[in-house]
Amino acid sequence: SIPLFLHSFVFRASGLTTLPSILLIGPSGSGKTSLLTLFERGTSAAQTHTSQAPISAECHLPVGTLASSDRYRSVNDPTNLRHKKFLLVDTPGHGKLRHHALASITNPQNLKGIIFVVDAATLSAGDEGLRHTADYLHDILLVLQKRTESKNKAVKALKEIPILIAANKGDLFTALPASLVKSSLEMEISKVRSSRSKGLLDSGIGMEDEGDRDEWLGEVGSTEFRFKQMEEFDVVVEVSGGNVAGG
Ligand code: GDP
């Protein structure tokens, strides 16, 4: 099969990046590359590399898969028989390379949704992975929350954005179930949120300032962050567990 870097070039050169795209993001090691490979080839790769730049794969949903918008089509409609193509964009999870992920959101190419992959085996209380993951997710959600202020028309035009938090590595015995992944991340994001705002206060900029209120994720005045609070900003978060490899 065609190496991914060629694949990606062909895509860019042919302008096919306007296919509906789903952004795949998350901390490094969470399983993004494995998931991308699985989507692309239908099997998981034995080895993945540390990605330095976003890579894309053209994916096909199996024939017969119905998009929710197709619900009212007749089962005999010929469009149902075509493979549904979409583009999955893998972005590096390494902290220094996160601007790629943020750029994909602030410069979306027909962005239809985001899959945020987390390693469910590193999310226990006190685990370094929990803080790191919550920190990253907080930043992504904040970019989405603030998209209506963006000067970029394409970003502004993004209406409802579905986000799937994929609690990966469910096959490992230390992995938390999806419900706990959800509540642990909400709790940890609450901490990230208050420490960020405390940072602003300490720097002498009060929360009374309108500008800083914009840096507050979710509902103003709430003590606990809940993913549900993002719905006010048309960001719909769902948490689901599973495993790409192993098991
Ligand atoms: P990325 O940095 O997010 O792209 O993560 P990778 O796809 O490179 O995966 C990191 C490591 O986790 C690799 O060794 C994968 O084989 C492993 N891995 C990925 N998904 C799973 C899973 O569902 N279960 C287990 N046990 N390991 C996984």
Residues whose N, C-alpha, C, O or C-beta is under 5 A from the ligand:
A	BS01	GDP	P27 S28 G29 S30 G31 K32 T33 S34 L35 A46 T48 H49 N168 K169 G170 D171 N243 V244 A245 G246
